[in-house]
Amino acid sequence: MRHPTRLGIALTLTLATAGCSAAAGGGSRTESDPDGRAVSVSSCGRQVSFTAPPRRTVALDQTSTETLLELGLQDHMAGTANLKTKIPAPYEAAYAEVPVISPKIATGEQLRSATPDFVVAASADLYTGDRAGTREELDALKVPTFVSAVDCPRRNPAGTTPFELLFSDYENLGRLFGVRERAGKLAAAQRAAVAEAGASASKAPRGTDRPTVVYLYSVFNGMPYVAGGSGLPSEMSRIVGARNAFDDVDEDWPEVTWEEVARRDPDFIVIGDLSERGRPGDSAAEKRAAMTGHPVISKLAAVRDGRVLEVPGIELDPSVRSVHALGLLANGMKDLGHVR
């Protein structure tokens, strides 16, 4: 990227008026229901109800952890797990207050040892018998569970965008924890960021003439993993007036061949930098080297002409940070011409 995005650096735009400022302040203030009634929300087919905000929440993944920290809820957390990348600086102090029950995916035993009264996860696959336990098993222990709406699209109104599903998570968690105002500000700020990213989309080419984008997530054993049609990058492409070149593949991050990437001849290539994860082929530098060293990919116009953008890889999966990657995409494509 030649210029920092106008949508702000990660986590400062995300909420200058709430989230990070709340996390940095080292505490949270909840807004009690004035009538003392139970607050209930629907989460992936299950009703989750509390008569008072949860006090011992465990987040099963980094995405959920950062959402709770963004809402200033570290004082309501009894544990976190499955850290994939370095915690961003605005969250470091708040994160230090939360016990790490497992650096990787938590087991049922590790979860129970934290004596949670609520469990939150970004994906349903963390609730399995060989992981934290099924939602049914946790229900039997009287521990309510929450799954991000983004990972449960069939339970939500048809046509609801992934970003709106993400914002509904903030609002539902805000209700359960009694921080509705803070959650509402977070959702409003991120809706504004999405609107800003799409401000020029109405002038972009339509139909088959929209510029195409390949999102390169990883290179493992020499093979590329790209964004398929069911992941957030397809929605990000639509917002900025482009099209994910692998929209027709119904997976989040399918393995494809370099030859297939070349056949689709994208106008832009977005590299997800996962340097902190540390696996072979994760860093942006390794991905660039794989492309420039490939006899066919190196000849693509996008590579030859430098129409390659870099974004933090973790932000290509739905999270409180994803609007930052969207801003990098919007401004990067604009800087590089946004034309075929």
N, C-alpha and C positions, 0 to 999 in steps of 0.2 A: 504494500500500500504506500502510495506516495504522500497521501495526506491523511491525518486522523479524521475519522468520521465526525460529521457535525452532530450525529445523534449521541455523542458523548462517549467517554471511555467506559469500559464495562464497570457497572455497578455504581457509577456516580450519577449518570442519567437515570439509571434504573429506579432510583428514588432519592433525589436530593432532599425531598421534603419528609420522607419517612424512612423505611427499610434500613439502609446502611447507617443513617444517623441514629436510629434506634439501637441497632446492633452495637455501634461504637459507644453508645452511652452506657452499655453494660446492664441493661434491664428492660423490662417491659411493663406497661400499664394496661390492664385489661378493662374492658367496658362491660360491666355485669348487665345481664338482662334485667330490666327494671321490675319485672313481675316475678322473677325467680323461676321462670318456666324453662323447661328443657329446650335446648337449641338442637335442631336436627337438620342434617343435610344428607343427600343421597351420594354415595360413592361407589360407582361401578356395580350397581344393582343391590347395594346394601344401604340401609339407613344407619347413620352414625349419629348418636344423640348424647348430649351431656347436659347436666343441670348446673355445672360449674366448669370453667376452663380446665382442660387436662393439665396435670402438674408433672407427670413423668412420661413424657413422650419420647419414643425412640424413632429416629429416622434411619431407614434401612439403606440409604444410598446418599451420595454427595448431593445430588440434585435436590432431594427433599430437605436435606440439612440446610443447604443454602437458601432455600425458600423460607424455612422457618427462621433462619438468622436474619434474612431480609425483613421479615415481619417483627424482628426484635424479640423473639420468643426463646432465647437461650435459657432463660430462667425456668422455662417450662419443659426442658429437655433432660432426659435421664440417660441418653446415649445416642451415638451415631456410629455408622459403619460404612464400609465399602468406599473409601476415599480413592479416587482415580487420579486426580491431579492436585497440584498445590492449592491450598485455600487462598483466595484472593486477599490482598492486604486489608481491605475494609472489613473483612469478616474475621481476621486472625484473633483479635482479642475475645470476641464472642465465642468463637469456635473453641478456644482454649478452656472455656468454662464447661464444655460438654464432654463427658466421659466417652472414650472410644471403646465400644464393646468388641469391635473387630475391625482391623484395618482392611479386611476383605469382606466378602459376603457373610453376613451373620448366620449362625446356626440357631436352631430353636433353643438349645441350652444357653447360648450366649444371650439371646433375647430375654429369656425368662430370668436370667440372673440380674438383669437390670430392673426387674419388677415394674414393667411399664403399665400405664393406664391408657395408652393410646399408641398406635404404631402407624407410621406414615411411610409410603413408598411411591416412587415415581413409576414403577412398572410392576405388573401383576406377577411376573415370574419370580419375584423375590419371596412370594408367599407359596412355597411348595413344601412338601413333607421333608425333603432333604435340605431345606434352607431354614428360613425362620419359622416355618409351619404354615399350614393352610389357613385361610381366613376362617374356615369353619372350626378348626382346632383352636384358634385364638378366641373366637366367639365363645366357645365352650369354657374358656378360662376367664370369660367376661372382660376381654381386652378388645375394644373396638379397633377396626383397621380402616385405613384410607388408602386409596389408589388414585393416582393422577387421572383425571378425565381424559388426558391425551392418550393414555394407554388403554382406553375403554371406549373407543369411538362409537361402537354399536349401541351403547347405552345412552347416547346423547342425541339431541335433535339432528336430523339429517341436514347436511350443509354447514354445520358449525365448523368453523376453521380451527386448525390446531392452536393458533395463538389465542382465540377466544376460549378454547378449552383450558388452556394454561391459565388464562386470567380468571376463569371460573374457579380454578383451584385456589388462587389467592383469596378470592371472595368467600369461598366455603370455609377455608381454614380460618379466615378472619372472623366468621360467625362463631365457629366452634371455640376459638380462643378468646373471644370478646375483644378483638382488635379490628372491628369492621372498618373504622375510619382509615386506619393505616393500610389495610388491605385494599380498600377502595382507591386510595391515593396511588398505591403501587400499580393497580390495574389501569387506572386512568393515565398515569405517566407512560406506561408501556403501550397502551392503545394509541397515544399521541405519537410515540416513536414509530409504530407500525404505519400510522397515517402519513408521517413525514417521509418514511422510506418509499411509500407508494405514490407520493405526490406527483411524480413525473410519469407514472405508469400509463396514465390516460393518453399520453402523447407517444407512447412506445408502439412499435409495429405490432399488429395483431395476427391472429391465426398462425399459420405455419411460418410466417415471416418473423415471428418473435425470436430474438437471439436465444440460443441454447447454451446450457451450462452443464458441465460435468463436475460433480463434487467428489473429489478424491479424498476418501477418509483414511485409508491405510494401504500400504503395500506389504503384503505378507507372503514370504516365499516367492517373491517376484511377481505376485498376482495383485491386481488392483481391486480394492473394495470401494464401491461408489454409492452415492445416494440413489435409492430406488424410489418408486412412486408413493410408498406409504409413509415416508419420513417427512420431517419438517422442511428440508430443503426444497421440496416441490412447492410447498406453500410460500416459502421465501421467494422462489423464482416468480411465482404468479404475482406476488405483491409488487415486485420491481419491473414487471412487464416482460419477463423472460420465461423460459420453459426448461425444466429439468430434462436433460437429454435421455435419461433412463426412467422417465415417468411410466413407461409401460411395464416395468418390472415391479410386481407387488411384494416387495420386501423393503425393509428399512435400509440395510447396507449389504447388498448382494455382492458376491465375488463375480467379476466378469473377466474378460480377456482384454489385453491391450489392443488386439485387433478389432474388437467390438467398439472400444472407445474411438479408435481411428475411423471406423466405418461411420460413426455418428458425427464425427468432425465438429465438435462443439465450438461455438464462438468464444466461450470463456471457460476457463478451468479454475475451480476454487479448491484450494488445498486446505484441508483441515490439519492444523499443526497440533500433534499430540506428543510433543517432545517430552513432556513431564511423565507420560505413561511409560516411556522407556523401552518399548518393544521394537524389534527390528522393523524398519519401514514406517515408523510413526512420525518422525520429525519432518518438518517442511523441507529441510535440506535434502533428506533422503528421497522424498517424493520428487523433488525437482531433478535430482540426479537420475532417478529411474526414468523420468520422461525424456530428459535431454540425451540420455544414453541409449534410448530405444531407437532402432533404425527407422521405425514407422512413426511413432508418436513425436519424435523430434522434428519431423517434417510438417506436422499440423500447423496451420496458420496461427492458432491460439498460442502454441508454444513458441513458434518462430518469431511472432510479433509481440511476445510478452504480455498477452492478455491472460495472465495468471494472477489470481488474488490469493492472499493467505488470510485465514481466520483461525481463531482458536477452535480446535476440533471439538472440544466439549460443548461449545456453544451451538453446534449443528444438531444436537439432540435437544429436545424441548427442556428448557430450564429458565430460571429467572435471568440468566445471562443471554438468552437467545436474541433479544432485540439488538444487542450489541453487534452480533454477527450479521444480522439483517442490515444494520446501518453500514457496516463495512462493505457488504455486497452492493448496496444501493449506490454509495458514493464511489466505490471502486469501478463499477460498471460505467458510471457517468464519466469518471475521469478517463476511462479507456475508450470512450466513444459511444458505447451502447448501441452499436449498429453492426449489421452483418458485413 
